[in-house]
């Protein structure tokens, strides 16, 4: 089992969520998680953004690139950017 999947499992346990909850959220069959754990399938890598949303952690955390779990805040649009975006949409 690779480090990404270990972090996913660790977060599921820590948050009291089940593997079934995650696969349901992703719209996948329940047995896919067993395939991930056995190494027969690594499709979870293409779902990292959705998994990070489900768990409320950053993709970078799941990849092991950081130990900071929190997702970076989305950039906000200030007044000037909003005005520019409004003009560009005309």
GICORCOR-V769757 format. One record per backbone hydrogen bond with DSSP energy under -1.0 kcal/mol. NH is the residue of the N-H (numbers start at 1). CO is the residue of the C=O. If there is no record, write none. Layout:
NH_CO ; NH_CO
This chain:
6_2 ; 7_3 ; 8_4 ; 9_5 ; 10_6 ; 11_7 ; 12_8 ; 13_9 ; 14_10 ; 15_11 ; 16_13 ; 17_12 ; 22_18 ; 23_19 ; 24_20 ; 25_21 ; 26_22 ; 28_23 ; 32_29 ; 35_31 ; 36_32 ; 37_33 ; 38_34 ; 40_35 ; 41_35 ; 45_42 ; 46_43 ; 47_44 ; 51_47 ; 52_48 ; 53_49 ; 54_50 ; 55_51 ; 56_52 ; 57_52 ; 58_69 ; 62_58 ; 63_59 ; 64_61 ; 65_60 ; 82_78 ; 83_79 ; 84_80 ; 85_81 ; 86_82 ; 87_83 ; 88_84 ; 89_85 ; 90_87
